[in-house]
Amino acid sequence: MAKIKVLDHQTIDKIAAGEVVERPASVVKELVENAIDAGADAVTVEIKDGGTTLIRVTDNGGGIEKSQVGNAFLRHATSKISSADDLTRLVSLGFRGEALASIAAVSQVEMITKIPEELTGIRYVIEGGVEKEKEEVGAPQGTTMIVRNLFYNTPPRKKFLKQPQTEGSYVADLMEHLAMSNPGVSFKFLLNGQTKFYTTGSDDLREIVYRIYGKEISAQLLDFAYTLEGMTVTGLLGKPVINRSNRSYEIFYVNGRYIRSTLISKAVEEGYREYLMQHKFPFCVLHFQVDTEKVDVNVHPSKMEVRIADGPLFYEEVREAVHEALHKVEMIPEISLKAKQNKGQGTETGKKAPAEPVPEPFEKNRIAQNQGTKEQPQIQKAAAIQAIYQKNRSGQSIHMPQTLRESAVYGAQQSPDEAQQLSSQKPQQMELFDNRLLSENARKQYEILGQLFETYWLISYQDKLLIIDQHAAHEKVKYERLMKRFREKTMVSQTINPPIIVTLNNREKECYRSHAADFEALGFVIEEFGGNDYAIRGVPLDLYGYTEGEFFYEVLDELADEAVTGTPESIRTRIATMACKAAVKGNMRLSRREMEALIEELLTLDNPYHCPHGRPTIISMSKQEIEKKFKRIVN
């Protein structure tokens, strides 16, 4: 029989490192989070060969005391917590005390650090978990961590890394997420000696999104803020026009930590449900500040997963907040007749902001001292540019000196805010309900011009041409009628004889008993039939297309799998299908009276802008855009 023995220290470290250090991006994440916890407001990250040969992280934080340097590399040694009770009050990004020990176990690490109170710093070298050098050196305040030859002593781990270019892209993606989680920190990222990414640390989330995703994305964002007891949510919601085919642009932070959460994703997507087509996902950057006692981040060593107390209530609050924020904004997309942009410049990838020099962490304080003498002229210049722009919009003929014209262009390139001002001639969505296109007040200004291709209605309204898809509009009206009947429990049932007998296991029985009211509202008539059997004696009349108990099981399975509230997706899908089948089709001529009646009913809906499947019911084209095509306006 094999004997039980205690593993040696180095073997233990290598095994544990496998949980924390998966690839170079894991190392960068841990080191940057340490820098932020140390109070740094400027961080520079440099990697070479995807981070496999070199990772350098420099910050201007508080540094580490000389006597504590060695302890920092011991496993489960941390300054973030002192007992298990502190896990319920975490405010730091790190807390497990495993990162530096794990990194040092599988690489060659050099640390240079200095605290403000000392004249000199310390240089410390550790390789494979073994201390090699320790000496006093001259150094600026803060810490520089240099990690060389990752997995040099664990070849099996190294061979599973991808190509350096791919690993480098993982680090770049991580740096972008870290920057959006900490808008007040200036980040700089260098790849193989070239600056790939930077932020100014201006504490402006929009600016960071502009720099990462470009002006096409940043121009389609809505400010979002929501406060409830124990939780505050702030950030940016993308308008439905910038939807994506996957969830990679759903970006969430909980208490400053970038996380992945199925619960939050589904809550946000449910808030967007009426505005997006199937298999499309929103763009959003949301910061959740949650009471530390209601969130558990000690789920996985990567700290990318969290558990949130009272998940169903949290889900419903987030869903409702997102839905209300979108509901306040008119979602009629304005189309442009401009030529299609070149590949790489559209909203799918976004155009990167132009590069400009940024300070290294240790230069930031010196630059700040000299900033006061330069700030006032910049403010005056920005004010002059804005004044000229306002005059230009009013139609006045103006003369702009060459130097100021250049400044205006430069300012638009460098500042997202200035860029937004200079491009604000682009029509903006109206947010006041009384000013919406689909409102009682606006209805008096409509002029129905006619039907195009027996499918679309053309309507003149002020300086816009509105185009309505008659099928999508009618489908939306039908859908809302059916959903109203479902919510009010007035769905019509059809009696079936003989009844359908279904057998449920314990989990399914408990689920059915908890949601019996939902099945009744949908039009099911169900009775207990003894043991685990139930008799379905009535089925929804309107929700056809399912044989026997298939629809019943589909709804039951969804209710059993989801710990969320609201109408089950399977029910909405069947109601949407019913509405689609019953709605007027394209290539069907309608009278003016029928058009007016449908428009009147659209006015009564909370969201008349999208059909149940997410397609727009109405689009608009500005008079200015049309006049450009006829050369009445020349850019």
NUKOLVO-6592 format. One line per field, with one value per residue (C-alpha): residue number from 1; residue in three letters; x, y, z. Coordinates in Angstrom, 2 decimals, padded with zeros to 5 digits. Layout:
# NUKOLVO-6592
i <- [NUM	...]
aa <- [ala	...]
east <- [X	...]
north <- [Y	...]
up <- [Z	...]
This chain:
# NUKOLVO-6592
i <- [1	2	3	4	5	6	7	8	9	10	11	12	13	14	15	16	17	18	19	20	21	22	23	24	25	26	27	28	29	30	31	32	33	34	35	36	37	38	39	40	41	42	43	44	45	46	47	48	49	50	51	52	53	54	55	56	57	58	59	60	61	62	63	64	65	66	67	68	69	70	71	72	73	74	75	76	77	78	79	80	81	82	83	84	85	86	87	88	89	90	91	92	93	94	95	96	97	98	99	100	101	102	103	104	105	106	107	108	109	110	111	112	113	114	115	116	117	118	119	120	121	122	123	124	125	126	127	128	129	130	131	132	133	134	135	136	137	138	139	140	141	142	143	144	145	146	147	148	149	150	151	152	153	154	155	156	157	158	159	160	161	162	163	164	165	166	167	168	169	170	171	172	173	174	175	176	177	178	179	180	181	182	183	184	185	186	187	188	189	190	191	192	193	194	195	196	197	198	199	200	201	202	203	204	205	206	207	208	209	210	211	212	213	214	215	216	217	218	219	220	221	222	223	224	225	226	227	228	229	230	231	232	233	234	235	236	237	238	239	240	241	242	243	244	245	246	247	248	249	250	251	252	253	254	255	256	257	258	259	260	261	262	263	264	265	266	267	268	269	270	271	272	273	274	275	276	277	278	279	280	281	282	283	284	285	286	287	288	289	290	291	292	293	294	295	296	297	298	299	300	301	302	303	304	305	306	307	308	309	310	311	312	313	314	315	316	317	318	319	320	321	322	323	324	325	326	327	328	329	330	331	332	333	334	335	336	337	338	339	340	341	342	343	344	345	346	347	348	349	350	351	352	353	354	355	356	357	358	359	360	361	362	363	364	365	366	367	368	369	370	371	372	373	374	375	376	377	378	379	380	381	382	383	384	385	386	387	388	389	390	391	392	393	394	395	396	397	398	399	400	401	402	403	404	405	406	407	408	409	410	411	412	413	414	415	416	417	418	419	420	421	422	423	424	425	426	427	428	429	430	431	432	433	434	435	436	437	438	439	440	441	442	443	444	445	446	447	448	449	450	451	452	453	454	455	456	457	458	459	460	461	462	463	464	465	466	467	468	469	470	471	472	473	474	475	476	477	478	479	480	481	482	483	484	485	486	487	488	489	490	491	492	493	494	495	496	497	498	499	500	501	502	503	504	505	506	507	508	509	510	511	512	513	514	515	516	517	518	519	520	521	522	523	524	525	526	527	528	529	530	531	532	533	534	535	536	537	538	539	540	541	542	543	544	545	546	547	548	549	550	551	552	553	554	555	556	557	558	559	560	561	562	563	564	565	566	567	568	569	570	571	572	573	574	575	576	577	578	579	580	581	582	583	584	585	586	587	588	589	590	591	592	593	594	595	596	597	598	599	600	601	602	603	604	605	606	607	608	609	610	611	612	613	614	615	616	617	618	619	620	621	622	623	624	625	626	627	628	629	630	631	632	633	634	635]
aa <- [met	ala	lys	ile	lys	val	leu	asp	his	gln	thr	ile	asp	lys	ile	ala	ala	gly	glu	val	val	glu	arg	pro	ala	ser	val	val	lys	glu	leu	val	glu	asn	ala	ile	asp	ala	gly	ala	asp	ala	val	thr	val	glu	ile	lys	asp	gly	gly	thr	thr	leu	ile	arg	val	thr	asp	asn	gly	gly	gly	ile	glu	lys	ser	gln	val	gly	asn	ala	phe	leu	arg	his	ala	thr	ser	lys	ile	ser	ser	ala	asp	asp	leu	thr	arg	leu	val	ser	leu	gly	phe	arg	gly	glu	ala	leu	ala	ser	ile	ala	ala	val	ser	gln	val	glu	met	ile	thr	lys	ile	pro	glu	glu	leu	thr	gly	ile	arg	tyr	val	ile	glu	gly	gly	val	glu	lys	glu	lys	glu	glu	val	gly	ala	pro	gln	gly	thr	thr	met	ile	val	arg	asn	leu	phe	tyr	asn	thr	pro	pro	arg	lys	lys	phe	leu	lys	gln	pro	gln	thr	glu	gly	ser	tyr	val	ala	asp	leu	met	glu	his	leu	ala	met	ser	asn	pro	gly	val	ser	phe	lys	phe	leu	leu	asn	gly	gln	thr	lys	phe	tyr	thr	thr	gly	ser	asp	asp	leu	arg	glu	ile	val	tyr	arg	ile	tyr	gly	lys	glu	ile	ser	ala	gln	leu	leu	asp	phe	ala	tyr	thr	leu	glu	gly	met	thr	val	thr	gly	leu	leu	gly	lys	pro	val	ile	asn	arg	ser	asn	arg	ser	tyr	glu	ile	phe	tyr	val	asn	gly	arg	tyr	ile	arg	ser	thr	leu	ile	ser	lys	ala	val	glu	glu	gly	tyr	arg	glu	tyr	leu	met	gln	his	lys	phe	pro	phe	cys	val	leu	his	phe	gln	val	asp	thr	glu	lys	val	asp	val	asn	val	his	pro	ser	lys	met	glu	val	arg	ile	ala	asp	gly	pro	leu	phe	tyr	glu	glu	val	arg	glu	ala	val	his	glu	ala	leu	his	lys	val	glu	met	ile	pro	glu	ile	ser	leu	lys	ala	lys	gln	asn	lys	gly	gln	gly	thr	glu	thr	gly	lys	lys	ala	pro	ala	glu	pro	val	pro	glu	pro	phe	glu	lys	asn	arg	ile	ala	gln	asn	gln	gly	thr	lys	glu	gln	pro	gln	ile	gln	lys	ala	ala	ala	ile	gln	ala	ile	tyr	gln	lys	asn	arg	ser	gly	gln	ser	ile	his	met	pro	gln	thr	leu	arg	glu	ser	ala	val	tyr	gly	ala	gln	gln	ser	pro	asp	glu	ala	gln	gln	leu	ser	ser	gln	lys	pro	gln	gln	met	glu	leu	phe	asp	asn	arg	leu	leu	ser	glu	asn	ala	arg	lys	gln	tyr	glu	ile	leu	gly	gln	leu	phe	glu	thr	tyr	trp	leu	ile	ser	tyr	gln	asp	lys	leu	leu	ile	ile	asp	gln	his	ala	ala	his	glu	lys	val	lys	tyr	glu	arg	leu	met	lys	arg	phe	arg	glu	lys	thr	met	val	ser	gln	thr	ile	asn	pro	pro	ile	ile	val	thr	leu	asn	asn	arg	glu	lys	glu	cys	tyr	arg	ser	his	ala	ala	asp	phe	glu	ala	leu	gly	phe	val	ile	glu	glu	phe	gly	gly	asn	asp	tyr	ala	ile	arg	gly	val	pro	leu	asp	leu	tyr	gly	tyr	thr	glu	gly	glu	phe	phe	tyr	glu	val	leu	asp	glu	leu	ala	asp	glu	ala	val	thr	gly	thr	pro	glu	ser	ile	arg	thr	arg	ile	ala	thr	met	ala	cys	lys	ala	ala	val	lys	gly	asn	met	arg	leu	ser	arg	arg	glu	met	glu	ala	leu	ile	glu	glu	leu	leu	thr	leu	asp	asn	pro	tyr	his	cys	pro	his	gly	arg	pro	thr	ile	ile	ser	met	ser	lys	gln	glu	ile	glu	lys	lys	phe	lys	arg	ile	val	asn]
east <- [000.00	001.31	002.44	001.05	003.78	003.95	005.04	008.05	007.63	008.58	006.17	003.36	004.08	004.05	000.76	-000.85	000.54	-001.47	-004.68	-003.51	-001.07	-002.70	-000.96	000.86	-002.44	-002.96	000.36	-000.44	-003.87	-002.45	000.39	-001.80	-004.40	-001.63	-000.57	-004.10	-004.49	-001.23	-002.85	-001.18	-002.73	-000.35	000.59	002.76	002.71	005.25	005.44	007.57	006.82	003.27	004.56	006.40	009.90	009.22	006.47	007.24	004.65	005.61	003.45	003.70	001.86	002.88	005.59	006.63	008.73	012.22	011.55	008.37	009.72	010.56	007.22	005.39	006.46	005.33	002.17	-000.97	000.88	-001.15	-001.72	-005.34	-007.02	-006.13	-008.93	-011.77	-014.21	-012.54	-013.73	-017.21	-015.82	-013.42	-012.61	-009.34	-008.90	-006.42	-006.81	-005.79	-002.03	-001.20	-000.33	003.34	004.21	002.59	004.27	007.69	007.29	007.16	009.30	012.29	011.09	012.82	011.21	012.33	010.27	010.44	008.11	007.79	009.38	012.69	015.54	016.44	014.54	015.19	015.94	014.83	015.34	013.60	013.66	011.51	010.49	014.12	015.58	018.66	019.50	018.51	020.16	019.49	019.18	018.15	014.59	011.54	008.46	006.40	007.09	008.45	007.84	009.81	008.80	011.07	010.79	007.36	007.08	010.84	010.90	007.55	007.87	004.54	002.71	004.67	003.87	000.15	000.57	-000.56	001.46	003.03	000.73	-002.34	-001.06	-000.29	-003.87	-005.13	-003.01	-004.21	-007.83	-007.18	-005.58	-008.62	-010.91	-008.66	-008.68	-012.48	-012.64	-010.35	-010.98	-009.04	-005.81	-003.55	-002.62	000.01	000.53	003.60	003.94	007.39	008.51	005.48	002.74	-000.52	-002.86	-003.03	-005.48	-005.12	-006.58	-009.16	-011.83	-014.02	-015.38	-016.60	-013.11	-011.75	-014.49	-013.69	-010.02	-010.69	-013.68	-013.61	-016.04	-018.65	-019.27	-018.87	-021.41	-024.09	-023.87	-026.35	-025.32	-026.77	-027.19	-029.38	-029.42	-031.16	-030.58	-027.28	-026.48	-025.48	-025.04	-023.37	-021.93	-022.85	-025.52	-025.12	-028.06	-029.44	-027.81	-024.40	-025.47	-023.07	-023.30	-021.75	-021.46	-017.89	-019.06	-021.10	-018.59	-019.37	-017.51	-018.54	-016.89	-014.17	-013.46	-013.94	-016.14	-018.21	-021.73	-024.49	-027.00	-026.05	-025.77	-029.28	-030.70	-029.20	-030.23	-033.76	-033.79	-032.75	-035.08	-037.59	-034.86	-032.63	-033.10	-032.60	-028.98	-027.86	-026.34	-025.93	-022.85	-022.60	-020.06	-021.60	-020.06	-021.90	-021.16	-022.74	-022.72	-019.70	-021.77	-024.09	-021.39	-018.87	-015.73	-013.93	-015.28	-012.27	-008.55	-008.92	-011.50	-013.48	-016.65	-018.87	-021.95	-024.63	-027.09	-030.79	-030.14	-033.79	-034.35	-031.01	-031.90	-035.28	-033.86	-031.15	-033.57	-036.08	-033.41	-032.00	-035.47	-036.48	-033.27	-033.84	-037.54	-036.76	-034.91	-036.55	-035.20	-036.04	-032.81	-031.83	-030.42	-027.68	-027.13	-023.36	-021.13	-020.21	-017.13	-013.93	-013.36	-012.07	-013.74	-017.31	-019.02	-018.08	-014.45	-014.43	-011.70	-008.96	-008.22	-004.97	-001.90	-000.32	002.52	001.56	003.61	005.34	004.12	007.05	006.69	003.06	003.57	006.23	003.98	001.06	003.13	003.70	000.16	-001.25	000.70	-000.50	-004.12	-005.62	-004.62	-006.07	-009.37	-009.45	-008.71	-011.46	-013.92	-013.01	-013.47	-016.85	-017.97	-016.98	-018.80	-022.00	-021.90	-021.34	-024.43	-026.56	-025.64	-023.40	-020.45	-017.26	-013.53	-011.34	-007.58	-005.44	-003.88	-007.30	-008.61	-005.71	-006.38	-010.02	-009.08	-006.41	-008.78	-011.44	-008.94	-007.53	-010.61	-013.74	-015.81	-014.60	-015.09	-018.67	-019.27	-017.78	-019.84	-023.07	-024.83	-025.55	-029.21	-029.61	-032.30	-034.94	-035.45	-038.53	-041.67	-043.77	-041.25	-041.15	-042.11	-044.69	-046.67	-050.11	-048.64	-046.53	-049.45	-051.00	-047.93	-047.89	-048.67	-049.11	-047.64	-048.57	-047.50	-044.23	-043.86	-047.15	-045.02	-043.75	-045.56	-043.99	-044.80	-043.61	-042.96	-041.28	-037.84	-037.86	-039.10	-040.44	-040.63	-042.78	-042.69	-046.37	-045.76	-043.38	-045.73	-048.81	-046.88	-045.89	-049.49	-050.72	-047.94	-048.79	-052.47	-051.65	-049.14	-051.78	-054.21	-051.52	-050.70	-054.39	-055.04	-057.63	-056.03	-058.58	-058.31	-059.37	-060.65	-059.10	-060.60	-059.11	-056.72	-052.94	-051.32	-047.82	-045.53	-043.29	-040.29	-039.91	-038.04	-040.59	-043.52	-042.06	-041.46	-045.03	-046.53	-044.46	-045.55	-049.08	-050.39	-048.17	-049.57	-053.11	-052.49	-051.18	-054.38	-053.51	-056.08	-054.21	-055.34	-053.56	-054.12	-052.59	-048.99	-046.59	-049.16	-050.99	-053.84	-053.77	-057.47	-057.11	-054.41	-053.92	-056.04	-053.75	-050.44	-050.64	-047.84	-047.01	-048.18	-049.65	-047.57	-044.45	-045.10	-045.96	-042.61	-040.70	-042.10	-041.59	-037.94	-037.21	-038.83	-036.87	-033.53	-033.82	-033.61	-035.01	-038.38	-040.47	-042.25	-040.50	-038.76	-040.61	-043.95	-042.81	-041.46	-044.78	-046.76	-044.38	-044.85	-048.61	-048.44	-046.22	-048.59	-051.61	-050.05	-050.58	-047.85	-045.70	-046.97	-050.45	-052.11	-053.67	-056.05	-055.16	-057.76	-056.12	-052.71	-054.05	-055.75	-052.55	-050.48	-052.99	-052.59	-048.79	-049.00	-050.39	-047.41	-044.49	-042.02	-043.42	-039.98	-039.21	-041.21	-041.13	-038.17	-036.13	-036.53	-037.21	-040.79	-039.82	-036.77	-036.22	-034.21	-033.42	-034.13	-030.48	-029.36	-031.64	-030.50	-026.89	-027.65	-029.24	-026.17	-028.27	-025.86	-022.16	-019.92]
north <- [000.00	003.43	005.62	009.10	011.73	015.50	017.19	019.48	023.25	023.77	021.10	022.61	026.04	024.75	022.92	025.97	028.22	026.25	027.73	031.34	031.57	030.20	032.42	035.79	037.68	036.07	037.47	040.95	040.89	040.03	042.56	045.42	044.71	044.85	048.22	049.59	048.27	050.10	053.40	053.91	056.43	055.61	052.11	051.07	047.49	046.24	042.73	041.00	037.83	037.79	038.04	034.72	036.26	039.59	041.26	044.60	046.37	049.78	051.85	054.94	053.43	053.18	050.54	047.81	048.26	046.75	044.39	043.10	042.32	038.70	038.09	039.32	036.17	033.74	031.78	033.13	036.26	039.41	042.90	042.98	040.86	039.56	037.07	035.15	037.81	040.31	038.29	039.78	043.33	043.21	046.52	045.47	043.59	041.10	039.22	035.58	036.11	033.64	035.76	036.68	033.25	031.55	033.83	033.44	029.64	029.41	032.34	034.58	037.64	040.91	043.54	047.14	048.99	052.09	053.64	057.47	057.57	055.97	057.55	054.30	051.31	047.60	045.27	041.70	038.72	035.36	032.48	029.38	030.30	030.57	033.90	034.92	038.57	041.37	044.81	048.50	050.65	054.15	054.12	056.37	055.86	052.85	049.35	047.79	044.07	042.27	038.72	036.84	033.44	032.39	028.61	028.19	025.44	023.83	022.95	021.05	024.27	026.34	024.13	024.77	028.51	029.89	031.90	035.10	037.25	035.53	035.73	039.40	039.99	038.45	040.90	043.83	042.83	042.56	046.02	047.53	045.98	047.12	050.66	050.73	049.44	052.24	055.42	057.47	055.53	056.34	053.13	052.61	049.31	048.52	045.46	044.64	048.23	049.88	051.76	049.98	051.49	054.31	056.32	059.70	058.84	061.62	059.54	059.76	056.37	057.75	058.87	055.38	053.79	056.33	055.40	051.66	051.33	054.57	057.42	055.33	053.35	056.21	058.32	055.67	055.39	056.34	057.36	054.99	055.35	053.46	053.42	051.09	050.01	048.18	048.68	051.41	050.88	053.39	053.16	053.24	051.45	051.07	051.87	048.79	049.88	048.71	045.19	042.26	038.58	037.44	038.57	039.81	043.44	042.95	044.31	044.18	045.25	044.47	046.69	047.61	044.01	042.83	039.75	037.39	036.74	034.77	036.36	039.93	039.08	037.64	040.55	043.11	041.13	040.88	044.67	044.94	042.16	044.39	046.22	043.45	040.66	037.06	035.99	039.60	041.01	044.56	046.70	047.93	048.88	048.73	049.29	047.67	048.89	046.24	045.93	043.72	041.46	040.69	039.57	036.72	037.07	034.13	031.65	030.93	031.83	033.91	036.08	036.37	034.85	036.20	035.08	037.65	037.24	037.09	036.51	036.71	040.11	041.40	040.12	041.84	045.17	045.23	044.16	046.84	049.55	048.78	048.59	051.94	053.62	052.46	053.29	056.96	057.31	057.25	054.29	055.23	054.62	057.35	055.96	057.56	057.48	057.71	055.18	052.13	052.63	050.79	047.58	048.25	051.66	050.59	049.96	046.30	046.98	050.69	053.08	053.52	056.97	058.59	058.03	060.72	060.70	059.79	060.14	057.26	056.56	058.34	061.44	062.10	064.12	066.33	067.03	067.87	070.59	072.34	071.88	075.02	077.41	075.67	074.99	078.46	078.97	075.53	076.48	079.76	077.96	075.39	078.19	080.01	076.86	076.24	079.84	079.60	076.30	077.73	080.66	078.27	076.27	079.41	080.03	083.08	083.55	083.46	083.62	081.26	081.90	079.07	078.34	078.10	075.85	073.52	073.66	072.75	069.72	068.67	069.11	067.01	064.24	064.31	064.92	062.80	065.62	068.20	065.65	065.18	068.93	069.41	066.59	067.40	068.33	064.61	064.19	063.20	060.97	062.96	061.96	063.96	061.93	064.83	065.46	061.92	061.23	058.69	060.92	062.52	065.97	064.88	063.01	066.31	067.02	063.69	063.51	060.00	060.12	056.61	052.98	051.84	048.37	047.49	046.93	050.25	053.44	056.81	059.57	063.19	064.67	068.07	067.71	063.91	061.14	058.25	054.76	052.17	048.43	047.47	043.83	044.67	047.38	045.15	042.25	044.49	045.55	041.95	040.83	043.48	042.51	038.85	039.69	041.90	038.99	036.76	039.22	039.79	036.03	036.33	033.92	031.62	027.89	025.03	021.92	018.65	015.19	012.86	014.89	014.75	012.84	014.00	012.43	014.75	013.98	015.61	018.62	019.20	018.83	021.44	023.76	023.33	023.98	027.17	028.42	027.06	030.62	031.17	028.08	029.15	032.65	031.11	029.12	025.68	023.78	021.18	018.82	016.33	012.79	010.81	010.04	011.88	012.23	015.39	015.72	018.62	019.19	022.57	024.16	027.75	028.39	031.02	029.22	026.58	024.62	022.18	018.58	017.28	018.30	019.56	023.23	022.42	020.66	023.44	026.07	023.81	023.13	026.82	027.68	024.91	025.97	029.72	031.33	034.57	036.28	037.53	035.90	032.71	033.08	030.09	031.81	035.07	033.16	031.39	034.61	036.36	033.55	033.84	037.60	037.14	034.63	036.84	040.14	041.70	040.66	042.53	042.94	043.59	046.88	048.80	051.73	055.08	054.48	051.17	052.85	055.59	053.05	051.05	054.18	055.23	051.89	052.12	055.34	053.46	051.06	051.50	050.40	050.87	050.91	047.20	044.08	041.12	039.68	042.89	044.24	047.98	048.97	052.45	054.25	057.89	059.88	063.55	066.27	067.27	063.79	063.85	067.32	066.19	063.55	066.15	068.40	071.13	070.86	070.39	069.26]
up <- [000.00	-000.96	001.94	002.53	002.55	002.75	-000.47	-000.45	-000.48	-004.14	-005.38	-003.32	-004.78	-008.37	-007.85	-006.27	-009.00	-011.53	-010.10	-010.08	-013.01	-016.12	-018.70	-018.92	-018.64	-015.22	-014.03	-015.34	-013.67	-010.26	-010.44	-011.67	-009.00	-006.38	-007.79	-007.56	-004.01	-003.17	-004.13	-007.52	-009.91	-012.78	-013.95	-016.90	-018.19	-020.71	-022.17	-024.75	-026.70	-025.40	-021.82	-021.91	-021.79	-020.04	-018.03	-016.38	-014.20	-012.79	-010.43	-008.24	-005.28	-001.65	-002.14	000.32	003.44	003.27	006.13	004.47	001.01	001.75	003.43	000.34	-001.53	001.16	000.40	002.10	003.21	002.63	003.99	002.75	005.44	008.90	009.62	007.97	009.15	006.82	003.82	004.32	004.28	001.35	-000.31	-001.95	-005.23	-003.78	-000.52	-000.92	-000.48	-003.25	-006.29	-005.70	-004.32	-007.31	-009.84	-008.19	-008.17	-011.98	-013.17	-012.43	-010.54	-009.76	-007.54	-007.00	-004.41	-002.20	000.34	000.64	004.11	003.00	001.03	-000.74	-001.96	-002.12	-005.02	-004.48	-006.83	-006.45	-008.97	-008.80	-005.25	-004.07	-002.93	-004.97	-004.25	-001.88	-001.88	-001.29	-004.42	-005.40	-006.67	-007.06	-004.90	-005.90	-007.15	-010.31	-010.83	-013.55	-014.43	-016.83	-018.53	-017.34	-016.74	-017.32	-014.67	-015.64	-019.36	-019.50	-018.59	-021.07	-024.06	-023.58	-024.10	-027.44	-029.93	-028.49	-030.62	-029.16	-025.59	-026.15	-027.30	-024.05	-022.07	-024.20	-023.62	-019.89	-019.78	-021.46	-018.87	-016.02	-017.40	-017.54	-013.97	-012.77	-014.80	-012.25	-012.88	-015.85	-017.66	-020.32	-022.14	-024.25	-026.46	-027.80	-027.25	-028.90	-027.03	-027.76	-025.24	-022.71	-020.61	-018.96	-015.56	-015.90	-014.12	-017.26	-018.32	-021.64	-022.54	-021.95	-024.05	-026.78	-026.72	-026.75	-029.07	-031.09	-031.65	-033.48	-030.32	-027.84	-029.75	-029.18	-025.39	-022.70	-019.18	-016.62	-012.87	-010.44	-006.65	-004.25	-000.68	-000.57	-004.27	-006.70	-010.44	-012.75	-016.22	-019.90	-021.89	-025.63	-027.85	-029.63	-032.88	-031.58	-030.64	-030.91	-031.81	-028.51	-024.91	-025.11	-024.96	-021.79	-019.28	-015.57	-012.43	-008.88	-006.25	-008.75	-009.76	-013.35	-013.18	-015.29	-014.06	-015.76	-013.41	-014.34	-018.06	-018.15	-016.15	-018.55	-021.63	-020.29	-019.90	-023.57	-024.74	-026.52	-028.40	-029.77	-032.25	-031.21	-030.72	-030.44	-027.28	-025.96	-025.43	-021.86	-019.21	-015.73	-012.31	-009.40	-005.90	-003.68	000.10	000.79	003.02	000.10	-002.32	-002.08	-004.20	-002.58	-005.15	-007.36	-007.20	-010.37	-008.52	-011.78	-010.31	-007.55	-005.68	-004.94	-002.09	-003.01	-006.70	-007.93	-006.30	-007.61	-011.09	-011.10	-009.89	-012.57	-015.30	-014.37	-014.08	-017.56	-019.08	-017.59	-018.77	-022.34	-022.21	-021.53	-024.83	-028.23	-030.17	-033.75	-035.69	-038.12	-041.33	-043.39	-047.12	-046.72	-048.44	-046.40	-044.25	-044.91	-043.03	-039.55	-039.24	-038.54	-035.26	-035.17	-034.42	-033.73	-034.82	-032.28	-030.98	-032.19	-030.08	-027.92	-025.38	-021.83	-018.64	-016.96	-013.40	-011.74	-013.97	-013.16	-009.96	-011.59	-014.56	-012.28	-010.58	-013.90	-015.14	-013.52	-015.78	-018.95	-018.05	-018.49	-022.16	-022.98	-021.34	-023.28	-026.54	-025.92	-025.13	-028.34	-030.40	-028.80	-029.42	-033.08	-033.40	-031.91	-034.35	-037.23	-036.25	-036.22	-039.84	-039.34	-041.63	-039.58	-040.08	-038.14	-038.01	-039.34	-035.94	-034.33	-037.10	-036.47	-032.74	-033.31	-035.38	-032.89	-029.97	-031.67	-032.20	-028.69	-026.55	-026.80	-025.23	-027.74	-030.50	-029.39	-029.41	-032.85	-034.30	-032.49	-035.72	-035.93	-034.92	-031.29	-029.81	-027.90	-024.26	-023.23	-023.72	-024.98	-027.76	-029.07	-032.65	-031.52	-029.17	-029.15	-029.66	-032.62	-034.20	-035.30	-037.46	-039.27	-042.96	-044.38	-047.88	-048.89	-049.07	-050.66	-052.19	-050.43	-047.31	-045.94	-045.01	-045.76	-043.30	-043.31	-039.88	-039.42	-041.06	-041.15	-043.38	-041.30	-042.78	-040.97	-041.62	-041.55	-040.60	-037.74	-036.45	-036.57	-035.04	-032.13	-031.53	-031.65	-029.29	-026.71	-026.86	-026.18	-023.41	-021.76	-021.77	-020.28	-017.49	-016.75	-016.84	-019.59	-022.05	-023.65	-022.93	-025.16	-023.43	-024.60	-024.23	-023.29	-021.11	-021.47	-018.59	-017.61	-015.01	-013.00	-010.80	-007.39	-008.72	-011.48	-009.07	-006.74	-009.67	-010.95	-007.52	-007.19	-010.62	-010.93	-011.31	-014.37	-016.09	-015.24	-016.61	-019.80	-020.32	-018.96	-016.91	-014.84	-012.09	-009.88	-011.15	-008.29	-007.39	-009.70	-012.49	-013.55	-016.06	-018.52	-019.34	-021.03	-023.21	-024.45	-027.51	-028.99	-028.52	-031.18	-032.81	-030.02	-029.82	-026.58	-023.51	-025.31	-024.56	-020.93	-020.45	-022.18	-019.84	-016.83	-017.71	-018.10	-014.80	-013.09	-014.55	-013.97	-010.55	-011.96	-012.08	-014.94	-017.87	-019.05	-022.40	-023.84	-023.16	-024.75	-027.75	-028.37	-027.93	-030.34	-032.86	-032.55	-033.08	-036.12	-037.71	-037.12	-038.22	-041.62	-044.05	-046.48	-050.05	-048.69	-049.54	-046.67	-046.77	-045.27	-042.57	-041.63	-041.47	-039.19	-036.90	-036.48	-035.81	-033.16	-031.42	-031.65	-029.65	-026.67	-026.37	-023.97	-026.64	-030.15	-031.75	-032.06	-032.91	-030.45	-032.34	-032.04	-035.58	-035.83	-036.60	-037.73	-039.06	-039.96	-042.49	-041.96	-044.46	-044.23	-045.28	-048.32	-049.31	-049.19	-051.79	-054.07	-053.53	-051.94	-049.02	-049.67	-046.82]
